[in-house]
Amino acid sequence: MAHDDGRHGLRRRRNYGRRRAHGRCRNRGWRRDRGQVAIEYLGFLPVLIIVALAGVQLGLIAYTAQQAGTAARAGARSASLDEAAGPACTVAVSGWLAGRTACGAAGGGDEVTVTATITIPSIVPGWDFGQARKTATMPMDH
């Protein structure tokens, strides 16, 4: 039995040496992979930026449409009191959208209809998303 213990001891030492050498090779390969992952991430980064810009632009479109609705209601409320609709429309929207806002009032008789139009801002220069148009109708206050 003493002889068998010696053989197992030798085998363990031999295997230990092999594992160690094999482990070193794996480490070197892993270091190379780390650089490859960084390159792949840099290649995917423009896609992530475009998706983020698209999300922000969609939010901006929705916000502009909401502001156009607010402007139309404020203009219609003002016009129903026999006042000008334009200034009320401009005051009702955010300051940075006020310069892009136009309102038109039409009506006669018992009600007035105001249409507010706001040019949708673009975060990407050169892209045009058109205008957001909302209409509100209110009864005339006599």
Rosetta blueprint (number, residue, H / E / L):
1 M L
2 A H
3 H H
4 D H
5 D H
6 G H
7 R H
8 H H
9 G H
10 L H
11 R H
12 R H
13 R H
14 R H
15 N H
16 Y H
17 G H
18 R H
19 R H
20 R H
21 A H
22 H H
23 G H
24 R H
25 C H
26 R H
27 N H
28 R H
29 G H
30 W H
31 R H
32 R H
33 D H
34 R H
35 G H
36 Q H
37 V H
38 A H
39 I H
40 E H
41 Y H
42 L H
43 G H
44 F H
45 L H
46 P H
47 V H
48 L H
49 I H
50 I H
51 V H
52 A H
53 L H
54 A H
55 G H
56 V H
57 Q H
58 L H
59 G H
60 L H
61 I H
62 A H
63 Y H
64 T H
65 A H
66 Q H
67 Q H
68 A H
69 G H
70 T H
71 A H
72 A H
73 R H
74 A H
75 G H
76 A H
77 R H
78 S H
79 A H
80 S H
81 L L
82 D L
83 E L
84 A L
85 A H
86 G H
87 P H
88 A H
89 C H
90 T H
91 V H
92 A H
93 V L
94 S L
95 G H
96 W H
97 L H
98 A H
99 G L
100 R L
101 T E
102 A E
103 C E
104 G E
105 A E
106 A E
107 G E
108 G E
109 G L
110 D L
111 E E
112 V E
113 T E
114 V E
115 T E
116 A E
117 T E
118 I E
119 T E
120 I L
121 P L
122 S L
123 I L
124 V L
125 P L
126 G L
127 W L
128 D L
129 F L
130 G L
131 Q E
132 A E
133 R E
134 K E
135 T E
136 A E
137 T E
138 M E
139 P E
140 M L
141 D L
142 H L
